[in-house]
């Protein structure tokens, strides 16, 4: 099962980290272009390593990394540790404060066929290639992906709760989330973490492209190394692990926005009516409310007009994609099969990298894009539940791309992990 290791993280020097909130950055796909530009203007912000720009971005990131090491902008921690990471947050319309508890470590980059690390989403090939090149040039994990282990006994939380009392960083990020980081150095406690995860599978919650980048890089290095043992640094990946049994896991919906289509509005609605009950609605800003909690129901905003769509139950069995029932029953499978393939003629394999299709987490932004003429239509969906994610993962199948949005996102810049052999904590060293 899952093999994890402590890390000797690279972190901003103590002098710089006094202003850690100016050095952290969100994941690239969750902020606006304007927010990104503000981050790039800070020459020391972590975005220059996680999402580099330029004509040869991966090479420029590698050069910058060496410069930051030489100038001691980044320094490596002297001792290996498990990095405890808590995120305190609220959701819109609620006063309740949640706390998602987890820890950051290295995990072996298991091939999907090994059935240790389980995915639930498709990836977009071009995005994976970018991640491979960046890892290959820098040998640095600049942002942790998010994985879920299942522990109904909550064996690790008491150690994390004790550690978080002495944080090394505490800041508020772009989402209004309070992010807190602490370190566990105790050998016995670290060994207990390693032992506990050894008997678990891990569900990949977020970061499929970055994880797949590590996996493909590992395969490449294995093929080039006749003395491969499986313990080399290139076998490992940086991950933030949280307990799937926690009450504070939240998954938000990801809506679909389509820029263009060849059909007229009338033709589109007529074709939809073969599969869906189509009900006009007066207020587009209530579309997310009128579908809440209803299976196979969607909001449609088309050329300034709002509609509620509800799949006719008798047509559901027409789905002929070679998926298990757990996947066929998902709202997004219904949407991608009936709306995109049957009505719009965009077949399943095309959908993975279809240029005119974008993914939007912000409901009001969907409405705005249609109203401004940037998009032709928006499809509003409900969130996927944690139980649905588990059922799909354990079935061995995957969901449509961009099915889940685990909230909040992990921020970049608290720490970086190296897969250079002389900077890596090996299995032998981890045994102390």
Secondary structure, 3 states (H helix, E strand, C coil): CCCEECECCEEECCCHHHHHHHCCECCHHHCCHHHHHHHHCCCCCCHHHHCCCCCCHHHHHHHHHHHHHHCCCEEECCCCEEEEEEEEECCCCCCCCEEEEEEEEEEECCCHHHCCEECCECCCHHHHHHHHHHHHHHCEECCCEEEEECCCCCCCHHHHHHHHHHCCEEEECCCCCEEEEEEECCHHHHHHHHHHHHCCCEEEEECHHHHHHHHHHHHHHHHHCCCCCCCCHHHEEEEEEEECCCCCCEEECCEEEECCCCCCHHHHHHHHCCCEEEEEECCHHHHHHHCCCCCCEEEEEECCEEEEEEECHHHHHHCCCCCCHHHHCCHHHHHHHHHHHHHCCCCHHHHCCCCCEEEECCHHHHHHHHHCCCCCEEEECCCCCHHHHHHHHHHCCCECCCCCEEECCCCECCCEEECCHHHCCCHHHHCC
